[in-house]
Amino acid sequence: MYFKKLFFFFILLPVLVTAKTTSVIETDTIMLDKLAATVNEEIITYSDIEKAIRIFSIPQAENQSDNDFYKQVLEDLIDYKVVAIEYKNDMVLEDEDYDLIQSSVIEKNGSLERLNALLRTYGMEWTDFKSFIREKVAYEKVLDKLVKIKVSIPFSDIENYYNTQYLPSQENLGLQPKSLIEMSPEIETYLRKEQTQQELTGWLKQLRSSYKIENKLGNEN
Amino acid sequence: MKMDTSVLISDTGRGINMKHQRRLLIFSILIFIFISAGFFVASAEPNFNGYTIGNIFFKFENKIESISTSKYRLLLRFKEGDQYDYKNIRNSMENLIKAGTIDNIEIRVKARPNRELDIFFLITEKSIIQSIRTKELKKIEDQVMVSPLPDFKKSELMGAIYSLRENTFFEESNLREAIKELKTFLNGKGFFNPVIEPEIKKSSNHKYVNIRLNIFPGIRTKVRHSEYIFSGKNQTLLPILKKILDSPVYAPVKYEENIGKAYKALKKLDYYIPEIIVKENFFDERKTQVDLTVNIDLGPRYIFKYEGIKNKTVLIDQIWQKKVFEKWAEKESESRILLDLKNNGYLDASVSSSILDNKEEETRTILFKVDKKKKYKLGKIFISGNQAMQESRLFSLIHTDDSFYHKYFHLRLKSILVDREILRLFYYFNGFPTASISTEPRFVNGRADIFFNIKEGKKYTVDMILFEGNHFFVRDKLLSFMQTREKKVFVQQRFDEDIEKLRINYIASGFDNVEINAEVTPDTEKTILVRIKEGKSFLMGDLITIGGSSQQRKLIERLFPLKKGEPFNSIKVDEFRSEIENSSLFNEFHIVKINRDPDIYDLLIRISADYSKYYGFGIGWEGRKNIRGTLEYQGRNVFGSYSTLSGLVQLGPKEQSGVISYDTPYFFKTRINSSLKLWADYEIYPSYKFNRFGIGESLIKKLNPNSYIMGALSWYRTELTELEITPYAIDQLHVPFDTTALDFTYVNERRDDPFNPTQGTFFSTDVKIGLPIFEKKYSFVKATWSYQRNFPIFNGGVLTTSMRTGIASGDLSITERFFAGGYNSFRASRKDRLGPIDPNTDSPMGGNALLLFNFEATFPISIIPISGFYYTTFIDIGNVYQKADDFDLTNMKKGIGLSLKYKTRMGPLRFDVAWDMKTWKPEFQIGIGNVF
C-alpha cells in the first residue's frame, strides 16, 4: 500500500505541477519576448536584458533579487541607448573602438569559440553581435572623450586626501605610512575615478532628462 | 533463517510482492524525472529556427484580432508563411511602438507539430486622458498648511502644466514631467517643498484615464532678513528700492518682477544700466527660511542734453540701456540723430557730442550739439560712372524724384538711400556684384541736387557648367531646373537658389538623402562644377493612420499628397504636415517614417483629435444695437468628424439673434472652409423692424495670406413687423416673403492691423443675386465694393482714405437696400438719413445706389500724458440714390468734423462731432471701431 501511494505520488506530482503551469499559459504559448523599456521610440526588450547579462557576463550581487538585478541591467542599457542616440551624428565608430569591448567580452566568456556558441543559442551571427554591442561601444567612446577628459585632479586635492584620509587610516591600522610622493599616483587614480563617477552621474542624469524614457520593468510587481 | 523480503504480509493477511513494489517505485521516480526534465527543458531559451510563421493574432484587453483585420498589420515585418526570423519580430515590435498608441507588448508563440509557429501579440494600448484636475490639499500626513497661504489660482496651476493635455495619450513619462512643471511653478511662488501625489483612475474598459494631481504646496519660504549692499552715493534711492523689493515671503518669480519694477523706476531717474543681483541663503533643507543679500549697483546716471534741436532721447534711449562702450554708444547716438535730421530735410546738418563726467554726483552728461542749417527740397538727379547700363534704365529705377513731397516740402534721406540700394541690386543681378554707388548732395538755392556716382567693377559671367555624379537626371534636365546659364551673367544669389532647386527636384523624385555641392572658379568667366551624391531613391509605400475616428482618418488619407508607388517626396510630406498642424484639427499629429523594405518608406500617421468644448458669455454695446448679452458654445470635431459645431445667442432690449453653424475646414479634398448656418433674428432699424429666419451654406477659399473668396447660397424668410415708410411691392407689413440669394465675395486685406490700421490697403467686393425661386416676382442683383488706404504721415499721424460704392437693380426690399448716415458712414447725419426720405413719414427709405468717400487724418494727442489718445479731422462726402439712374456726382452731401479717439485692441472708442456743410447743424456720435 505504501509503495502504491508513493507510485501515484511520483506519477501525479509532475502532472499537478504542469497542470498548474498550463492554466497560466492558457493556450500553451510561451513568451518569446516582451517590452522592458522605451527610449523615445526605440525599444529595449527582456531578451536584450538577458543577452546583455550573458554576453557581458554581468554578475548579480549577493542578496540581490532577480527583479532588482534586471532593473539594474536595464538602467545600464537605457544609458547606452540614450548616449548612442544623442551622439549618433557626431561619432563614427571604428574597428579599434570595438576591439576593447570585444576583447573584454571574449575574455569574460572564456574564449571566442564559447562566445560564438553562446551567440548561436540566440540565433546571432558575429555581425549581430557587433550590432548588439554598438551602443555600449559608443557609450564608452563618448565617456572617454567627454567625461574623463573633463576631470582634472589638482595636487592640492591629492595632498588634502593624503593628510585627511590616508594618514589617519594608516595610523589606525598601526602601519607605517608612505610618503606623499609615493602615494600620489594611487591617490590621484582613486580621486579621478571618484570624480569621474560623479561627473558621469550628473551628466547622464541631465542627458536622460531630455529623453522620453518609459520603464515597463518598474511596473512589473 | 533469512527472511524472504520479497514478500511481506499485509494487515489483511495477503502477501505483498516487495520486488514488484520496488520496481513500481523506481519506475514512477523515473517518470517523475522525465516529466520534470521535460518541463525544465521547455523553459530554456526557445529556438525556432527552421519554423514557418503560422497564424498571427493581436490580443487586446477585450478582444483578439487576426492579422487580416487588424489596423496594426501593416506595421509587421513578416507575414503568415514566412520563415521565422527573430529580427523581423523585433523590428515589428519597434514599428508597433512607433505607432505611439501602444503602451506595452508581449510576444507569445505556440509551436505546432508541423513546425509552424503561431504568433500572439499581447498589446496594451495607451489610455486617453479624459480629464486633468488639480486639488489643493490643506493637510498631508503630519503637515498642515500655515500662513502665508498660497495666492495662486487653479487656472494658474493648470496653466503651468504643458506635458499633460486632455484628449492625448497618457504616458508615465509625461506625468513625471507634469509633476516637475508643477513643482517648478510652486518653487517660483515660494513653495520649495511641495508634495504632489497623482491619482490615476482608469475607465472600466481602460480606454480613458482621469488624472487628479493632489497638491500640498507646503510651507512658504519666509524671508528672515534682507541685506542690501548699495554701491552708489545717492542713498536717497535705497529706501525707494527697498520698498519695491522688500517682501515677507520669498517667491522667486515675484521677486524677479519686482526687480523689473526697480529697473523701470531707476530708468525714470536716468539710471540706464543698473544691476540688481540677489543671493539666497537658505537655512534648512526644506528651504522654509531664507536670508537675501541684494547687491545694487546703480551704474552711471546719464543725462542727455541738446543744443540746436529739441529732445531726441527717444531715438537713442535703447543704445544706452545695454552695457556697451560709451564711446561707441556716443557715436551711434550721433549717427541716429543725424539720420533723423537728414530724413527731415536737413541734409547738410552736423552733429557733435561730448561726455562730461561728474564724479561727485555720479552722473555723466552727454551733450549733443547740432547745427541743422537748412531744409532742402529736391533739385535734380545726376548719374555718373555708368558704362554698362543705359542711363535711362537707371533713371527709371530711381523714385525719389517721383515724390511730390520731396519736390515741394523737403527731401528725405531715406528715399535716396533706398534708391542707392535699388541701383546696387540692379547691378548685382546683372552680373556686377562688386558695384558700389555713392551719393553726394550739392546745395543750390534751397534745393539739393543729388549725384549718384557709380563704380561698376567687373562683370561676372558663366563660361561652363559641369555636373558630376548625376545618374537619374541628365545634364540638360538639370540645366532646365536652373536660372544660371552658360555665357550669361553669374549672380551668386541666383546660383544658390539653383542649387536649392536641384535639391528640391531630386527630393521630389524620391532621393531623400541627396547631397549637392558646387565649386565655382574665382575668375570673371566662371566655370561651375556641381557635384551630386544622389544616394538612394525611395518610393512611397503604405500610409498607415492610427487614432482619431474613421472619418478623421479618411480625411487624412484623402488629403495626403503621395500615392503608393510614387517617388517619396519629403518636401510634400513636410508641407502636408504643416498644413494639418496649422488647421488645428488635431491635438496630436505625428508622422513617422518606417523603412519596412530597403527602397520603400511607409508612413505612420498618428492623430489625436481635439474634442474640446468652449462656453462663453459676454456683455457688450454696439452703436446701433445698443447693449446686449452674448452666449456662445463651440464643440470641436463633433460626432467623430473634423467639423466644429457652434452656437451663438445674442439678447438685448432692442434686438435678438441666434445662429447655429456647422463648420468644416475641408470641402471634399480641398482646403475650402464650408459653413452651414441656421439663424433667426429680430432687428430694428430707423424705418423698419423685422423677424427673419433662414438657412445657408457658404464656402470660403483662402487664395493667399491676404485674400479669400466666398460663395454662399441662402434662403431666408423675412416678415416686416414695423414699417415707417409707405408700403410698396414686396415690403408689406406682416406679410412674410422669401429670399433665395446667391452671394459672391472677394476680400483682400493688406492693412497692418484691421482694427487700428496705420498703413496698407483693404479691398472688398460683393455681388448678391436674389433668385426668383420661392418668390417668383422678387429678384434683384446688388453689387458693392469698398476700398481703403492708410499711410503714415508726419508727427506719428495716419492719413486714411476710403471709397464705398453700391449699385442694385430690381425692386429691392427695404431690408436689402443701401443706407448711409451715422457713426460708421456719413457722420454729419443721423443713422440712415443720408439719401431719400419718405415725404409722408419723414423716415429714411434707402436706395438702389450708394457712393461714399471718407477722408481722415489722425494724430496722437501728446499733451495728454496717457498714451492711446488721438484726434482726427475728417471729411465725409456721399449720397444714397433711390434708383441707380439717379446716380449723380454733383448731388452729394458733404460733412466735416472732429473726432476724439481712445485706441483699444478692438478699434478706437470714438466721440465724433460733424457738421453738414449745407445746414451747419452739428451731429454728435459715439462709436467703437473705425468708420470703415
Contacts between the chains, C-beta under 8 A, distances in Angstrom:
chain1	res1	chain2	res2	distance
A	1	B	10	7.0
A	1	B	16	7.9
A	3	B	21	3.6
A	3	B	22	7.3
A	3	B	24	6.0
A	3	B	25	5.3
A	4	B	21	7.6
A	4	B	24	7.5
A	6	B	25	5.4
A	6	B	28	6.9
A	7	B	24	4.7
A	7	B	25	6.1
A	7	B	27	7.6
A	7	B	28	4.4
A	8	B	28	7.7
A	9	B	28	7.7
A	10	B	25	7.6
A	10	B	28	3.7
A	10	B	29	5.4
A	10	B	31	6.7
A	10	B	32	4.3
A	11	B	28	5.2
A	11	B	31	5.9
A	11	B	32	7.2
A	13	B	32	5.9
A	14	B	31	7.6
A	14	B	32	5.5
A	14	B	35	3.6
A	14	B	36	5.4
A	14	B	39	7.0
A	15	B	35	7.5
A	17	B	36	7.6
A	17	B	39	6.9
A	18	B	35	6.9
A	18	B	39	6.1
A	21	B	39	7.4
A	27	B	110	6.3
A	27	B	120	7.9
A	28	B	110	5.8
A	29	B	108	3.8
A	29	B	109	6.1
A	29	B	110	4.6
A	29	B	118	7.7
A	29	B	120	5.8
A	30	B	42	7.5
A	30	B	46	6.1
A	30	B	108	6.4
A	30	B	109	6.2
A	30	B	110	7.7
A	31	B	106	6.4
A	31	B	107	7.2
A	31	B	108	5.4
A	32	B	46	6.6
A	32	B	86	7.9
A	32	B	89	6.9
A	32	B	107	4.5
A	32	B	108	6.4
A	32	B	109	4.8
A	32	B	119	7.8
A	33	B	86	8.0
A	33	B	89	7.0
A	33	B	90	7.2
A	33	B	93	7.2
A	33	B	106	7.7
A	33	B	107	5.0
A	34	B	104	7.8
A	34	B	105	7.1
A	34	B	106	4.3
A	34	B	107	7.0
A	35	B	93	6.8
A	35	B	97	7.3
A	35	B	104	5.4
A	35	B	105	4.9
A	35	B	106	7.3
A	38	B	97	5.8
A	41	B	94	7.6
A	41	B	97	5.9
A	41	B	98	5.0
A	41	B	100	7.8
A	41	B	592	7.3
A	42	B	94	7.1
A	43	B	90	7.8
A	43	B	93	5.8
A	43	B	94	5.5
A	43	B	97	5.4
A	45	B	90	7.0
A	45	B	93	6.9
A	47	B	90	7.9
A	121	B	45	5.7
A	121	B	47	7.2
A	122	B	45	7.1
A	122	B	86	8.0
A	123	B	47	6.7
A	123	B	49	6.0
A	123	B	86	5.5
A	128	B	87	8.0
A	212	B	171	7.3
A	212	B	173	4.8
A	212	B	174	8.0
A	213	B	173	6.1
A	214	B	103	8.0
A	214	B	171	6.4
A	214	B	172	5.9
A	214	B	173	5.5
A	216	B	104	5.5
